[in-house]
Amino acid sequence: MTEEKRNVYLDYSATTPVKEAVLNEMIPYFTEKFGNPSSLYTSGQESKNAITVARERLAALIGADPKEIFFTSSGTEADNWAVIETAFSKRAKGNHIITTKIEHHALLHSAEYLEKEGFEVTYLDVDSDGFVSLDELKDAITDKTVLISIMFANNEIGTIQPIADIAAIAKERGVIFHTDAVQALGNVPIDVKELGVDMLSISAHKIYGPKGVGALYVRRSVKLPEFMHGGGQETGKRPGTENLAGIVGFGKAAELAQANLPVHAKQLAELRDYFIGRVKNEIPNIRINGSLEKRLPGNANITFKFIEGEAILLLLDMEGISVSTGSACSSASLTPSHVLEAIGVPMEEIHGSIRFTVGDFTTKDDIDYTVETLKKVVEKLRNISSLS
């Protein structure tokens, strides 16, 4: 289809490559610095100190106290821990939880589990750009509400919620507020103290760190029970021998993210806007999903009318371009995106939607190659489509 096939990765919201500086810092902890952090001898204490440094780096990135950072195996675990344990620990006060219809499945499935355990869950609607209504949030709170969990930035459409306003409403009503900030971390400034959030979930592999390690920020005043039971790791809150190399890598990735955030965000936003601009001008019958103003810098979610997104994805993949039809965790499913459904995209168009996400290694040439290939792919599919 094109003269020269290239390898173009445009799915940074699914995962990012591990940066060389991160990998270099991790490698010794697989080999000569392998001591168990719980051991009292020298190598064990060196490992423990490495975790302390990583915790400090992560805390600095989000404006937290290091003692408020608890390492987990993933953002999913952090979400489960925050939501499920808060609900059960507050059950004497009430059994009502508020979230939205566009959350990540780590949160939605946790909420569904709690419903089976007798909790009531309110799933807030969002507008056509993916924003929650603050008035509807206020109206949903009752004297039985114990938790509000609303994601910082959506993983599919990139819309960034008014987190500080939501946190203020929760605080005024005496309700704990948790936010899934997995997509926001390293892409937008986060200061948990200024925002006023009580708990915040994050993950390493979205910021050029390794897979298999995440973290949960818990404000010191919040008493969150442990999610698992075992040893005394993470001050007894999250037992299990630590993923030492992974945590070290997370810490280094956090340090790089903090240093590079302004340049990183500007670079991604410029590439995203250039890409969206070309697609809007050169490909007819498309829809940009999500807010154009309050949006993650690297996200472009686009509906191509009259064709199937799965076909677009496969043809782009044949030309060396990696994209997603939705969140990567569920893109293998043919179930329509719950996020696009919630913002009102017609059902017949949801399956024609593709998420493109750029990152630190994306170039303008990558974007140009993608647009030229995309034009050919869309034209080819529309010519054979029964929908057009």
Buried (B, 14 or more C-beta within 10 A) or exposed (E): EEEEEEEBBBBBBBBBBBBEBBBEBBBEBEEEBEBBBBEEEEBBBBBBEBBEBBBBBBBBBBBBBBEBBBBBBBBBBBBBBBBBBBBBBBEEEBBBBBBBBBBBBBBBBBBEBBEEEEBBBBBBEBEEBBBBEBEEBEEBBEEEBBBBBBBBBBBBBBBBBBBEBBBBBBBEBEBBBBBBBBBBBBBBBBEBEEBBBBBBBBBBBBBBBBBBBBBBBBBEEBEBEBBBEEEEBBEEBBBBEBBBBBBBBBBBBBBBBBEBBEEBBEBBBEBBEBBBEBBEEEBEBBBBBBBEEBBBBBBBBBBBBBBBBBBBBEBBEEBBBBBBBBBBBBBEEEEBBBBBBBBEBEEEBBBBBBBBBBBBEBEEEBBEBBBBBBBEBBEBBBEEBEEE
